[in-house]
Every structure is written in structure tokens, then in C-alpha cells.
């Protein structure tokens, strides 16, 4: 029983270390900076407040646009619907950002 409790406490402490940053963010581009993009999460409830995440874009970040041959960070526009996959939770670095069709 002691081992189970210790294992449970250890597992919970690891979960707490990951923070509130998700591994995937789906939303609309709110702001684009030189090395990051701010993504506003949206939902169905007009009364609710949804978070805005700043995601870092680096040389290894892949940018894809549905229906386009190529895309880059410069092609991201405010209002674009995107899905960002996060590779580094601590630094909030995106591994891939996919711009979806409207």
C-alpha cells in the first residue's frame, strides 16, 4: 500500500510539472511577431473567456497551409484558423503550425 501511495504521489507531481500549456493548440491567429505567433482559442460559448497562447516559431518549425504548395511564418495572417503542435512545453516552441481552410 505504501508503494502504491508513493507511486501515486510521484505520478501526480510529474503531472503538475507540465503546467497549463497544451501539446496542441487550435484557434485563430491573434497576433504575429518576428519569432512567435499568438493563437486565440475559441469556443461555442460567447460569454466565456478563452486563452491566448504565445507560441515560439524557430527554424525547425514547419508551417503548412491546406491547399497551398508552400507556406512560411510570414504567410500567417491575423484571423487564420490554425492548429499548432508544441514540441517543447517549457519554451512553448511549435514543431508544426497548420493553417486550415476557412
C-alpha positions in Angstrom: 0.0 0.0 0.0 2.9 2.4 0.8 4.4 1.8 -2.6 1.2 2.5 -4.3 0.8 5.8 -2.4 4.4 6.8 -3.2 3.9 5.9 -6.9 0.6 7.9 -7.0 2.3 10.9 -5.4 5.2 10.7 -7.8 2.8 10.5 -10.8 0.8 13.5 -9.6 3.9 15.5 -9.1 5.0 14.8 -12.6 1.6 15.9 -14.0 1.9 19.1 -12.0 5.2 19.9 -13.6 3.8 20.1 -17.1 1.9 23.3 -16.4 -1.2 24.6 -18.3 0.4 24.6 -21.7 -1.3 22.1 -24.1 0.6 19.9 -26.6 -1.7 21.1 -29.4 -3.5 24.4 -29.7 -6.4 25.0 -32.1 -7.6 28.6 -32.6 -7.2 31.7 -34.7 -4.1 33.8 -35.2 -4.4 36.8 -32.9 -1.0 38.4 -33.5 2.1 37.6 -35.4 5.6 38.7 -34.2 9.0 38.2 -35.7 9.6 34.9 -33.8 6.2 34.0 -32.4 2.5 33.8 -33.1 -0.3 34.4 -30.7 -3.2 32.0 -31.0 -6.6 32.8 -29.5 -8.5 29.6 -28.6 -12.2 29.9 -29.4 -15.4 28.0 -28.5 -19.1 28.0 -28.8 -19.9 30.0 -25.6 -20.0 33.7 -26.4 -20.0 34.5 -22.7 -16.8 32.5 -21.9 -13.3 33.9 -21.9 -10.8 31.8 -23.9 -7.0 31.8 -23.5 -4.5 33.3 -25.9 -1.2 31.4 -26.2 2.1 32.8 -27.5 3.9 30.1 -29.5 7.5 30.4 -30.5 8.4 29.8 -34.1 12.0 28.8 -34.9 14.0 27.5 -37.9 12.7 23.9 -37.2 9.0 24.9 -37.1 7.1 23.6 -40.1 4.4 25.8 -41.5 1.8 24.2 -43.7 -1.2 25.7 -45.4 -4.1 23.5 -46.6 -4.4 23.8 -50.4 -1.1 25.6 -50.8 2.2 24.3 -52.1 4.3 26.2 -49.6 3.8 28.4 -46.5 6.1 30.3 -44.1 5.8 32.2 -40.9 5.5 35.4 -43.0 2.4 34.0 -44.6 0.5 33.7 -41.3 -2.3 36.3 -41.1 -4.5 37.6 -38.3 -7.7 35.6 -38.3 -6.2 32.4 -39.9 -7.5 29.2 -38.3 -4.5 27.2 -37.2 -3.5 24.0 -35.3 -0.1 24.3 -33.6 1.7 21.2 -32.4 4.0 22.0 -29.5 7.4 20.2 -29.2 8.7 22.0 -26.1 6.3 22.8 -23.3 8.7 24.8 -21.2 9.8 27.1 -24.0 6.4 26.9 -25.8 8.1 26.1 -29.2 5.9 24.9 -32.1 7.0 21.9 -34.1 4.3 22.4 -36.7 1.6 25.0 -37.5 -1.1 24.0 -40.0 -3.3 26.8 -41.4 -6.7 25.3 -42.1 -9.2 26.3 -44.8 -11.9 28.8 -43.8 
